[in-house]
Amino acid sequence: MQLSDIGELSLLKTIRRRFGKKSKGIIVGIGDDAAVIKPQGKNTLITTDMMVEGIHFDISLITPYQLGFKLVSVNVSDIYAMGGTPQYLLLDIAMNKNTEESFVARFFDGLRDSMRIYDVSLIGGDISSSKKDMVVSASLIGYAEKPVKRSGARPGDKIYVTGNLGDSACGLEVLKKAVPIKNSPSLTLPPRGGGMGRGDNSELQIIISKLSKLCLTWNTVKPLLKRHLMPIARNPKDFVKHATAMIDLSDGLFIDLSRLCDESRVGARIYIKHIPVSGQMKKASAELKTDPVKLATSGGEDYELLFTAPPHPPIPPLLRGGVGGVKITCIGEITKKGRVAVDKHGKESAFKAEGYQHYGIQR
Amino acid sequence: MQLSDIGELSLLKTIRRRFGKKSKGIIVGIGDDAAVIKPQGKNTLITTDMMVEGIHFDISLITPYQLGFKLVSVNVSDIYAMGGTPQYLLLDIAMNKNTEESFVARFFDGLRDSMRIYDVSLIGGDISSSKKDMVVSASLIGYAEKPVKRSGARPGDKIYVTGNLGDSACGLEVLKKAVPIKNSPSLTLPPRGGGMGRGDNSELQIIISKLSKLCLTWNTVKPLLKRHLMPIARNPKDFVKHATAMIDLSDGLFIDLSRLCDESRVGARIYIKHIPVSGQMKKASAELKTDPVKLATSGGEDYELLFTAPPHPPIPPLLRGGVGGVKITCIGEITKKGRVAVDKHGKESAFKAEGYQHYGIQR
């Protein structure tokens, strides 16, 4: 069954049945000209992020479930980066009419599971079609009593990041460099059933089972693939009161830190040896002959938070976010001007706003 | 100069320079992870509408200025259809990297002029790229003290529409059936300068000058093209207090009225002879050998409002909307059940939810 056998109205009915349950604050949900919500908190936050086939994702390297899951996470990451609480999602989808119904159903499964993690409700959107490439876009509304902007960093502030950097970019390299071969057993897969526990493992296996053998174990690639295909956004609620400025790392550390510096009119000094990277990323990048520092500084799609805070009190290294604990690492400090990276030998050099940019310019 | 020569960061800077001026209620505008606004009124409204190249528009039949203009109007129409006031816009664009800078500049000119008409501010969005087809999408936030839903119609209510129906669909037929011929003078163009007054005339001429001669005058096709390419959304503020239910006509009278009936769990009786159609539409549809009734009932993209109101007091036929006066016509009444169209001979027949549906099903 393809979308052309179902039609827009019937798809809309299915979505309403699955997502139409009203939750707190929703006056009018899916199915009217606009959604109506009760504003909450002193400030309303709104963000939007679009994912375009062939640009943001390759449908042979991500499952529909993962695509739905990730779309929610990347938008939540923006609301978290303002110190906000996400609440309501609007979804725009434009899919080819030959898209299989099962693809759409799994996309919505991923969307639903991700929304549950963040306690977000679907309140509306727009169903469209596309001639060829698929486009999915979401707008997410939230609130914050005291939003944290990019512009609040002051010289002397410490620079912190959550989690590890470069895992997602390395996961993408694993996917891209491993050539799909039919019937080829890939990596060392964990035994089915035993010890997996989480349902998302099977989603990761769907992708990895399409790939040829790499000299890497499942335990090495799994966290990298997971960070790339099904990232969990970092909830800053336990450190947000200390943050003077914050941004989420979507295009790469150097470019996103440069953005924060631009807005705050300050400089930054980063210590490369302090940038947190995972053992798995180091192992996989060696196998893939990729520079782990480059992945960690300009790889993009980390969806970790970078924030600045005064040196006192120091931020404890491990805090509990909304979803599990998250590591916090101090990687440098805010200066009056300049953008300096200090390498492991203590040598200083200027870093540029390098990372992902649309329209093919890497600066 | 193409987008690939400019890059995303530079495009973003241009957008910020043009649209970054803060207006009332905007705490954080373009350039942070999320926009921050002060909630206004008792209810926040939000809607989103996507326009996909090859599906919603053909780039040879619409100018970039018109595309930007229309994107705002179609979203405003949804906020108006809830009885709301539009305020803040978020824009998602995914354009091919070979897109000319001048195309993008004109798109933003159209966006700006349309936003001015409705007093809407750009507060954020997402710049992306696409492999081939362009996708533009907007999310619009507004507020309403008392939103008008689709579900409030009651048997005995009268059914009203604003403006004329079918002009937009007929305008599209003019564009589609007129074959583009190089150097062919098209239609009877008005003299340059004299008597045109409004800047948008030149935009309509850009499109029509690409088309071959039709046996129609400029005065006939102009309002049709304008309604299709640069629709103005109808502000219901002068009749909203009477409305029990409302919807904007985007996919066609029959399908959109059916949606309102579904939500209100009522039926409807429509008198074909009372459906307001323009003289220009009748003339052009005769020349194009197209059924004017079909255009008016299932053509779509009218962006007129359909609303229901108790029979007393009757709605005066001409009201001043936010932008010029707008005609109001009673076209039928809400019944307990059934969907009935009465033709000019008094013959009754059931109407179906016919109109535009994505994924190729016309029901």
Boltz contact constraints between the chains, C-beta under 6 A:
constraints:
  - contact:
      token1: [A, 3]
      token2: [B, 359]
      max_distance: 6.0
  - contact:
      token1: [A, 4]
      token2: [B, 359]
      max_distance: 6.0
  - contact:
      token1: [A, 4]
      token2: [B, 360]
      max_distance: 6.0
  - contact:
      token1: [A, 7]
      token2: [B, 357]
      max_distance: 6.0
  - contact:
      token1: [A, 7]
      token2: [B, 359]
      max_distance: 6.0
  - contact:
      token1: [A, 7]
      token2: [B, 361]
      max_distance: 6.0
  - contact:
      token1: [A, 8]
      token2: [B, 357]
      max_distance: 6.0
  - contact:
      token1: [A, 8]
      token2: [B, 358]
      max_distance: 6.0
  - contact:
      token1: [A, 8]
      token2: [B, 359]
      max_distance: 6.0
  - contact:
      token1: [A, 27]
      token2: [B, 43]
      max_distance: 6.0
  - contact:
      token1: [A, 28]
      token2: [B, 149]
      max_distance: 6.0
  - contact:
      token1: [A, 32]
      token2: [B, 149]
      max_distance: 6.0
  - contact:
      token1: [A, 32]
      token2: [B, 150]
      max_distance: 6.0
  - contact:
      token1: [A, 33]
      token2: [B, 78]
      max_distance: 6.0
  - contact:
      token1: [A, 33]
      token2: [B, 81]
      max_distance: 6.0
  - contact:
      token1: [A, 33]
      token2: [B, 82]
      max_distance: 6.0
  - contact:
      token1: [A, 33]
      token2: [B, 248]
      max_distance: 6.0
  - contact:
      token1: [A, 34]
      token2: [B, 45]
      max_distance: 6.0
  - contact:
      token1: [A, 34]
      token2: [B, 47]
      max_distance: 6.0
  - contact:
      token1: [A, 34]
      token2: [B, 78]
      max_distance: 6.0
  - contact:
      token1: [A, 34]
      token2: [B, 79]
      max_distance: 6.0
  - contact:
      token1: [A, 34]
      token2: [B, 82]
      max_distance: 6.0
  - contact:
      token1: [A, 35]
      token2: [B, 46]
      max_distance: 6.0
  - contact:
      token1: [A, 36]
      token2: [B, 43]
      max_distance: 6.0
  - contact:
      token1: [A, 36]
      token2: [B, 45]
      max_distance: 6.0
  - contact:
      token1: [A, 36]
      token2: [B, 147]
      max_distance: 6.0
  - contact:
      token1: [A, 37]
      token2: [B, 44]
      max_distance: 6.0
  - contact:
      token1: [A, 39]
      token2: [B, 39]
      max_distance: 6.0
  - contact:
      token1: [A, 39]
      token2: [B, 44]
      max_distance: 6.0
  - contact:
      token1: [A, 43]
      token2: [B, 27]
      max_distance: 6.0
  - contact:
      token1: [A, 43]
      token2: [B, 36]
      max_distance: 6.0
  - contact:
      token1: [A, 44]
      token2: [B, 37]
      max_distance: 6.0
  - contact:
      token1: [A, 44]
      token2: [B, 39]
      max_distance: 6.0
  - contact:
      token1: [A, 45]
      token2: [B, 34]
      max_distance: 6.0
  - contact:
      token1: [A, 45]
      token2: [B, 36]
      max_distance: 6.0
  - contact:
      token1: [A, 46]
      token2: [B, 35]
      max_distance: 6.0
  - contact:
      token1: [A, 47]
      token2: [B, 34]
      max_distance: 6.0
  - contact:
      token1: [A, 48]
      token2: [B, 90]
      max_distance: 6.0
  - contact:
      token1: [A, 48]
      token2: [B, 92]
      max_distance: 6.0
  - contact:
      token1: [A, 48]
      token2: [B, 125]
      max_distance: 6.0
  - contact:
      token1: [A, 48]
      token2: [B, 126]
      max_distance: 6.0
  - contact:
      token1: [A, 48]
      token2: [B, 139]
      max_distance: 6.0
  - contact:
      token1: [A, 49]
      token2: [B, 126]
      max_distance: 6.0
  - contact:
      token1: [A, 50]
      token2: [B, 92]
      max_distance: 6.0
  - contact:
      token1: [A, 50]
      token2: [B, 126]
      max_distance: 6.0
  - contact:
      token1: [A, 50]
      token2: [B, 128]
      max_distance: 6.0
  - contact:
      token1: [A, 52]
      token2: [B, 94]
      max_distance: 6.0
  - contact:
      token1: [A, 52]
      token2: [B, 128]
      max_distance: 6.0
  - contact:
      token1: [A, 52]
      token2: [B, 130]
      max_distance: 6.0
  - contact:
      token1: [A, 54]
      token2: [B, 131]
      max_distance: 6.0
  - contact:
      token1: [A, 55]
      token2: [B, 129]
      max_distance: 6.0
  - contact:
      token1: [A, 78]
      token2: [B, 33]
      max_distance: 6.0
  - contact:
      token1: [A, 78]
      token2: [B, 34]
      max_distance: 6.0
  - contact:
      token1: [A, 79]
      token2: [B, 34]
      max_distance: 6.0
  - contact:
      token1: [A, 81]
      token2: [B, 33]
      max_distance: 6.0
  - contact:
      token1: [A, 82]
      token2: [B, 33]
      max_distance: 6.0
  - contact:
      token1: [A, 82]
      token2: [B, 34]
      max_distance: 6.0
  - contact:
      token1: [A, 90]
      token2: [B, 48]
      max_distance: 6.0
  - contact:
      token1: [A, 92]
      token2: [B, 48]
      max_distance: 6.0
  - contact:
      token1: [A, 92]
      token2: [B, 50]
      max_distance: 6.0
  - contact:
      token1: [A, 92]
      token2: [B, 137]
      max_distance: 6.0
  - contact:
      token1: [A, 94]
      token2: [B, 52]
      max_distance: 6.0
  - contact:
      token1: [A, 97]
      token2: [B, 359]
      max_distance: 6.0
  - contact:
      token1: [A, 97]
      token2: [B, 360]
      max_distance: 6.0
  - contact:
      token1: [A, 125]
      token2: [B, 48]
      max_distance: 6.0
  - contact:
      token1: [A, 126]
      token2: [B, 48]
      max_distance: 6.0
  - contact:
      token1: [A, 126]
      token2: [B, 49]
      max_distance: 6.0
  - contact:
      token1: [A, 126]
      token2: [B, 50]
      max_distance: 6.0
  - contact:
      token1: [A, 127]
      token2: [B, 358]
      max_distance: 6.0
  - contact:
      token1: [A, 128]
      token2: [B, 50]
      max_distance: 6.0
  - contact:
      token1: [A, 128]
      token2: [B, 52]
      max_distance: 6.0
  - contact:
      token1: [A, 128]
      token2: [B, 358]
      max_distance: 6.0
  - contact:
      token1: [A, 129]
      token2: [B, 55]
      max_distance: 6.0
  - contact:
      token1: [A, 129]
      token2: [B, 358]
      max_distance: 6.0
  - contact:
      token1: [A, 129]
      token2: [B, 359]
      max_distance: 6.0
  - contact:
      token1: [A, 130]
      token2: [B, 52]
      max_distance: 6.0
  - contact:
      token1: [A, 131]
      token2: [B, 54]
      max_distance: 6.0
  - contact:
      token1: [A, 131]
      token2: [B, 133]
      max_distance: 6.0
  - contact:
      token1: [A, 133]
      token2: [B, 131]
      max_distance: 6.0
  - contact:
      token1: [A, 135]
      token2: [B, 135]
      max_distance: 6.0
  - contact:
      token1: [A, 137]
      token2: [B, 92]
      max_distance: 6.0
  - contact:
      token1: [A, 137]
      token2: [B, 137]
      max_distance: 6.0
  - contact:
      token1: [A, 139]
      token2: [B, 48]
      max_distance: 6.0
  - contact:
      token1: [A, 139]
      token2: [B, 139]
      max_distance: 6.0
  - contact:
      token1: [A, 147]
      token2: [B, 36]
      max_distance: 6.0
  - contact:
      token1: [A, 149]
      token2: [B, 28]
      max_distance: 6.0
  - contact:
      token1: [A, 149]
      token2: [B, 32]
      max_distance: 6.0
  - contact:
      token1: [A, 150]
      token2: [B, 32]
      max_distance: 6.0
  - contact:
      token1: [A, 248]
      token2: [B, 33]
      max_distance: 6.0
  - contact:
      token1: [A, 357]
      token2: [B, 7]
      max_distance: 6.0
  - contact:
      token1: [A, 357]
      token2: [B, 8]
      max_distance: 6.0
  - contact:
      token1: [A, 358]
      token2: [B, 8]
      max_distance: 6.0
  - contact:
      token1: [A, 358]
      token2: [B, 127]
      max_distance: 6.0
  - contact:
      token1: [A, 358]
      token2: [B, 128]
      max_distance: 6.0
  - contact:
      token1: [A, 358]
      token2: [B, 129]
      max_distance: 6.0
  - contact:
      token1: [A, 359]
      token2: [B, 3]
      max_distance: 6.0
  - contact:
      token1: [A, 359]
      token2: [B, 4]
      max_distance: 6.0
  - contact:
      token1: [A, 359]
      token2: [B, 7]
      max_distance: 6.0
  - contact:
      token1: [A, 359]
      token2: [B, 8]
      max_distance: 6.0
  - contact:
      token1: [A, 359]
      token2: [B, 97]
      max_distance: 6.0
  - contact:
      token1: [A, 359]
      token2: [B, 129]
      max_distance: 6.0
  - contact:
      token1: [A, 360]
      token2: [B, 4]
      max_distance: 6.0
  - contact:
      token1: [A, 360]
      token2: [B, 97]
      max_distance: 6.0
  - contact:
      token1: [A, 361]
      token2: [B, 7]
      max_distance: 6.0
